[in-house]
Each structure stands twice: as structure tokens, then as C-alpha cells.
Amino acid sequence: MNLRQIEVFRAVMLAGSVSGAAQLLHVSQPAVSRLLSYTEQRLGFVLFQRLRGRLHPTPEAHKLFAEVEVIYQNIKRLQGLANDMANQQGGVLRIVCSPSLAYALMPLAIASFATRHPDVQVLVEGMLSDPLIDAVLTQRADIAVAMVPLQHPRIQIHKLFRNRIAAALPHGHRLLGRKRLRIADLARERVIGYSADTPLAHAIGRLYDGAQVAPRWVAEVKQTHVACAMVQQGLGIALVDEQAQLAGAWPGLELREISPTIDLQVRIGYSRHEPLSTVAQAFVDDLQALRHPLLVPAN
């Protein structure tokens, strides 16, 4: 049965007559009768018994109708999804990102995107470098937003924003009197560090090595928002990416520039060989258009 045959059969089952089916489909009664007869010939069994001028579905027709209804409803959902995508309405956008960005940049970007695309469901997951790349390559994610290079020949990358390392200090800290800090200034400070598999750990390690200073690690975490929460509790200070303050969740903390610093630029990546969906492209455009004092375009 092709789709037209399914449509006619379903209409006859719902209307209970050829004339009723013709009205539902806005076609002539002879056209419905001809297609119904042809369908029965192709199937090799009778769908309707004609008794006293009325159609009565056979047991085979009832069994077939149950399956046909499932197919028909799936087709309707497919048509609705395609229409929503064409009009940038509805649909699902799958984003993977660096954990720090999931807490800071992404809520800001998604809130902005949602004002123009309220029917789009956005799925966000924070993950480290290798899983980020794998999610894009296997099409489990439409786009990746990361503080890591995402280097792979099958991934197209665009630099978005500068994201330098800064020191997060609690209220009243003795170093707040300075506008800019050096790693040497932190020699006596208790510092919250990061797991070796995070981009911040590698960057901060290079800073300490360059200054020939041994850090005093008091804790090790994987995410900057955990480090900031520990700073709030007085455990020590933390070196974070400057966009950690985008979320506005740390009113008791202040950032100070580190000199020299390392720029963990925010990048966006997507499949080089698969075109972006209309919804994904709209999000990329919105992300690039974001305006905030901490969002400085990358060089």
C-alpha cells in the first residue's frame, strides 16, 4: 500500500462509506471507489463487504486499520516537524559544551535564543574535550561550544570570545587592592586546583611553571563553579576563566586580572560535512551577536 492508498482506506474506515470518504478527502466518489477496488486487488483480499448498499469492514480490514493509524499519525508528526523546522518553530537543538560554559555562557545564550525561538527545546550537556569531539562526530550533538581547540579534520571551528584566566578572590581579601596580579603574588595563597584532565589545569600549570612558583593546592575540582563556591566558603582563592562571572551567581567574589595570562578562547564547532539545521544556525547567529562586558570577540 502506498501513502495514497493508506489515506483512502483510512478515510473509508472513519467515514463508513465511499461518499463520506470522498468528502473527507475532497475528491469524487468514483475516484475513491476505483482506488479502493485497486487496493483490494493488490492486497489479494477483501477489505469491505457490501451489504444492502453499505460497507462493512472485514476482520482483515480492522487488523490493517490498527497499523495504518500508527503510520498515519507518524506521518502527520513528520509533516509537523518539517513545517516547524522550515519556519524555525519547534524542533530540538542539541548542544554540548565545556563544563564551565554550561554554568555561565550557555544559560545567557539560551535565554536570548529562547526569546526568538520559544518552541525550540534545547538540550545542553557539559563534557570534557574528547567526549565533546565525539558527540559532534557521531551527530549526538548539533554544535559544541568549548574552551578547548576541538581539533579534528571533520569539525569546522570558529573562534567566538576571549576568555582569559583571572583570580577569583573573596570579599575583603588583601589582594583586592591591586587591579592586576602576578602568579608570584599568589605564592603564599591557598589555591583551589583542577583535575589534570581539565583545560584549566593545563593552563594554570603553565602559568606557575613560567613564574617558577610552586602552588599551594588545598583542593582539586573539575568545574569552576565548584571552585567559586569553595572560595565563598573561605577555603582559598581560585584561578578561573573570566566568563565564570557571567552567571552572576558569585556576588561575594571579585575577579582580578592575571599578568601574564592565558586566553582560553571560546570556540564553536560543528560537523564540516553536515549542514547546520535552520535552528542550529539561528543559535550560532544569536551566540555571535551576544553583548556583555565580559564577552570580548576573539582575535
C-alpha positions as CSV (number, residue, x, y, z in Angstrom):
1,M,0.0,0.0,0.0
2,N,1.3,3.4,-0.9
3,L,0.5,6.5,1.1
4,R,-2.4,7.5,-1.1
5,Q,-4.0,4.0,-0.7
6,I,-3.4,4.3,3.1
7,E,-5.1,7.7,3.1
8,V,-8.2,6.4,1.2
9,F,-8.5,3.2,3.2
10,R,-8.3,5.2,6.4
11,A,-10.9,7.7,5.2
12,V,-13.4,4.9,4.3
13,M,-12.9,3.3,7.7
14,L,-13.5,6.6,9.5
15,A,-16.5,7.7,7.4
16,G,-18.1,4.3,7.0
17,S,-18.9,5.0,3.3
18,V,-17.4,5.9,0.0
19,S,-19.3,9.1,-0.2
20,G,-18.2,10.1,3.3
21,A,-14.6,9.3,2.5
22,A,-14.8,11.4,-0.7
23,Q,-16.0,14.4,1.3
24,L,-13.1,14.0,3.8
25,L,-10.6,13.8,1.0
26,H,-12.3,16.4,-1.2
27,V,-12.3,14.1,-4.2
28,S,-15.1,12.4,-6.2
29,Q,-16.8,9.2,-5.2
30,P,-15.7,7.3,-8.3
31,A,-12.1,8.1,-7.6
32,V,-12.4,6.6,-4.1
33,S,-14.2,3.5,-5.4
34,R,-11.6,2.9,-8.1
35,L,-8.6,3.3,-5.7
36,L,-10.3,1.1,-3.0
37,S,-11.0,-1.6,-5.6
38,Y,-7.4,-1.4,-6.9
39,T,-6.1,-1.7,-3.3
40,E,-8.1,-4.8,-2.7
41,Q,-6.8,-6.4,-5.9
42,R,-3.1,-5.6,-4.9
43,L,-3.6,-6.9,-1.4
44,G,-5.3,-10.1,-2.5
45,F,-8.1,-10.0,0.0
46,V,-11.4,-8.1,0.5
47,L,-11.4,-5.0,2.8
48,F,-15.1,-4.3,2.8
49,Q,-18.2,-6.4,2.3
50,R,-21.0,-4.6,0.5
51,L,-24.3,-5.5,2.1
52,R,-27.6,-3.7,1.4
53,G,-25.8,-0.7,0.0
54,R,-23.4,-0.2,3.0
55,L,-19.8,-1.0,3.5
56,H,-18.8,-3.4,6.4
57,P,-15.1,-3.7,7.2
58,T,-13.8,-7.3,7.2
59,P,-11.7,-8.7,10.1
60,E,-8.7,-8.2,7.9
61,A,-9.6,-4.5,7.4
62,H,-9.8,-4.0,11.2
63,K,-6.4,-5.5,11.7
64,L,-4.9,-3.4,8.9
65,F,-6.5,-0.2,10.2
66,A,-4.8,-0.5,13.6
67,E,-1.4,-0.5,11.8
68,V,-2.4,2.1,9.3
69,E,-3.5,4.5,12.0
70,V,0.0,4.3,13.6
71,I,1.6,5.0,10.2
72,Y,-0.7,7.9,9.5
73,Q,-0.1,9.6,12.9
74,N,3.7,9.2,12.4
75,I,3.4,10.9,9.0
76,K,1.4,13.7,10.5
77,R,4.1,14.2,13.2
78,L,6.8,14.2,10.5
79,Q,4.9,16.8,8.4
80,G,4.5,19.0,11.5
81,L,8.2,18.7,12.4
82,A,9.2,19.6,8.8
83,N,6.9,22.5,8.8
84,D,8.2,23.7,12.2
85,M,11.8,23.4,11.0
86,A,11.0,25.3,7.8
87,N,9.5,28.2,9.8
88,Q,12.1,27.9,12.7
89,Q,9.4,26.9,15.0
90,G,9.7,23.9,17.4
91,G,12.3,21.2,17.0
92,V,15.2,20.2,19.2
93,L,18.7,21.8,19.4
94,R,21.4,19.6,21.0
95,I,24.4,21.4,22.4
96,V,27.5,20.1,24.2
97,C,29.9,22.4,25.9
98,S,32.8,22.8,28.3
99,P,31.5,22.4,31.9
100,S,32.4,26.0,32.9
101,L,30.4,27.3,29.9
102,A,27.4,25.2,30.8
103,Y,27.1,27.2,34.0
104,A,27.9,30.7,32.7
105,L,27.8,31.4,29.0
106,M,25.2,28.9,27.9
107,P,22.3,30.0,30.1
108,L,22.9,33.6,28.9
109,A,22.9,32.5,25.3
110,I,20.0,30.1,25.5
111,A,17.8,32.7,27.3
112,S,18.5,35.1,24.5
113,F,17.8,32.4,21.9
114,A,14.5,31.4,23.6
115,T,13.0,34.9,23.3
116,R,13.0,34.5,19.5
117,H,12.5,30.7,19.3
118,P,10.3,29.8,22.3
119,D,9.1,26.5,20.8
120,V,12.6,25.0,20.4
121,Q,13.7,22.5,23.0
122,V,17.3,23.0,23.9
123,L,19.3,20.0,25.3
124,V,22.6,21.0,26.9
125,E,25.3,18.8,28.3
126,G,28.7,19.8,29.8
127,M,31.6,17.5,29.0
128,L,35.4,17.4,28.6
129,S,37.4,17.6,25.3
130,D,37.3,14.1,23.9
131,P,33.6,13.5,24.5
132,L,32.8,16.9,23.0
133,I,34.5,16.0,19.8
134,D,32.9,12.5,19.7
135,A,29.4,13.9,20.3
136,V,29.8,16.1,17.2
137,L,31.3,13.4,15.0
138,T,28.6,10.9,15.9
139,Q,25.9,13.5,15.4
140,R,24.7,13.2,19.0
141,A,25.1,17.0,19.2
142,D,24.4,19.7,16.6
143,I,27.1,22.0,17.9
144,A,29.8,22.2,20.5
145,V,30.8,25.3,22.4
146,A,34.2,24.9,24.2
147,M,37.3,26.3,25.8
148,V,39.4,23.7,24.0
149,P,40.6,23.7,20.4
150,L,38.3,20.8,19.2
151,Q,40.9,20.0,16.7
152,H,39.7,17.4,14.2
153,P,39.6,17.5,10.3
154,R,35.9,16.8,10.3
155,I,35.0,19.6,12.6
156,Q,34.6,23.2,11.5
157,I,35.7,25.7,14.2
158,H,35.0,29.4,14.7
159,K,36.5,31.5,17.5
160,L,33.9,33.4,19.4
161,F,35.1,35.2,22.6
162,R,38.2,35.9,24.5
163,N,38.2,34.1,27.9
164,R,41.3,34.9,30.0
165,I,42.3,33.3,33.3
166,A,41.7,35.5,36.3
167,A,41.9,35.2,40.1
168,A,38.6,34.9,42.0
169,L,39.0,36.5,45.4
170,P,36.6,36.6,48.4
171,H,35.3,39.9,49.8
172,G,38.0,41.6,52.0
173,H,41.0,39.7,50.6
174,R,44.3,41.5,50.9
175,L,45.0,41.3,47.2
176,L,41.8,43.2,46.1
177,G,43.7,46.5,46.4
178,R,45.6,45.6,43.2
179,K,44.0,45.8,39.7
180,R,46.3,43.2,38.3
181,L,48.1,40.3,39.9
182,R,51.1,38.1,39.0
183,I,51.4,34.4,39.8
184,A,54.2,35.4,42.2
185,D,51.7,37.3,44.3
186,L,49.8,34.0,44.9
187,A,52.9,32.2,46.3
188,R,51.6,32.3,49.9
189,E,47.9,31.8,48.9
190,R,45.9,28.6,49.4
191,V,44.7,27.8,45.9
192,I,41.8,25.6,44.7
193,G,43.1,23.5,41.8
194,Y,41.6,21.4,39.0
195,S,41.8,17.8,37.8
196,A,44.5,17.1,35.4
197,D,42.0,16.3,32.6
198,T,40.6,19.8,32.5
199,P,41.8,22.6,30.2
200,L,42.2,25.0,33.2
201,A,44.6,22.6,34.9
202,H,46.9,22.6,31.9
203,A,46.7,26.4,31.5
204,I,47.3,27.2,35.2
205,G,50.2,24.7,35.3
206,R,51.9,26.7,32.5
207,L,51.4,29.9,34.4
208,Y,53.0,28.6,37.6
209,D,55.8,26.9,35.7
210,G,56.6,30.2,33.8
211,A,56.7,32.1,37.1
212,Q,58.8,29.3,38.8
213,V,56.3,29.3,41.7
214,A,55.1,26.2,43.5
215,P,51.3,26.4,44.1
216,R,49.7,25.6,47.4
217,W,46.8,23.4,46.4
218,V,44.1,22.9,49.1
219,A,41.5,21.2,47.0
220,E,41.0,19.7,43.5
221,V,37.8,20.1,41.5
222,K,36.7,19.7,37.9
223,Q,34.4,22.7,37.4
224,T,34.9,26.4,38.1
225,H,31.5,26.9,39.8
226,V,32.6,24.3,42.4
227,A,35.9,26.3,42.9
228,C,34.0,29.6,43.2
229,A,31.7,28.0,45.8
230,M,34.7,27.0,47.8
231,V,36.2,30.5,47.6
232,Q,32.9,31.8,49.0
233,Q,33.3,29.4,52.0
234,G,36.8,30.8,52.7
235,L,38.8,27.8,51.6
236,G,41.2,29.8,49.5
237,I,41.3,31.6,46.1
238,A,40.7,30.1,42.6
239,L,42.0,30.8,39.2
240,V,39.0,30.7,36.8
241,D,38.2,31.7,33.3
242,E,36.8,35.3,33.4
243,Q,33.4,34.2,31.9
244,A,32.7,32.4,35.2
245,Q,31.2,35.7,36.4
246,L,28.7,35.8,33.5
247,A,26.2,33.8,35.6
248,G,26.1,36.5,38.3
249,A,26.0,33.8,40.9
250,W,29.0,35.0,42.9
251,P,28.2,38.4,44.3
252,G,30.7,37.9,47.1
253,L,33.6,37.3,44.8
254,E,35.7,39.7,42.7
255,L,37.9,38.9,39.7
256,R,41.4,40.3,39.2
257,E,43.5,40.0,36.0
258,I,46.5,37.8,36.0
259,S,49.6,39.0,34.2
260,P,50.8,37.4,32.1
261,T,47.6,35.4,31.4
262,I,46.4,32.7,29.1
263,D,43.4,33.1,26.8
264,L,41.1,30.1,26.8
265,Q,39.2,31.3,23.8
266,V,35.6,30.2,23.4
267,R,35.1,28.3,20.2
268,I,32.1,26.9,18.4
269,G,32.4,23.7,16.4
270,Y,30.1,21.6,14.2
271,S,30.4,18.9,11.5
272,R,32.3,20.1,8.5
273,H,30.4,17.7,6.2
274,E,26.9,18.1,7.5
275,P,25.0,21.4,7.0
276,L,23.7,23.0,10.1
277,S,19.9,22.8,10.6
278,T,18.0,26.1,10.4
279,V,17.5,26.0,14.2
280,A,21.3,25.4,14.9
281,Q,22.3,28.1,12.5
282,A,19.9,30.5,14.3
283,F,21.5,29.7,17.6
284,V,25.0,30.2,16.2
285,D,24.0,33.6,14.9
286,D,22.5,34.6,18.3
287,L,25.6,33.4,20.1
288,Q,27.8,35.5,17.9
289,A,25.6,38.5,18.4
290,L,25.6,38.4,22.3
291,R,26.6,41.6,24.0
292,H,28.0,41.6,27.5
293,P,31.0,43.5,29.1
294,L,32.8,40.1,29.6
295,L,32.1,38.9,26.0
296,V,35.0,40.3,24.0
297,P,35.3,39.0,20.4
298,A,38.3,36.7,19.9
299,N,41.2,37.8,17.8
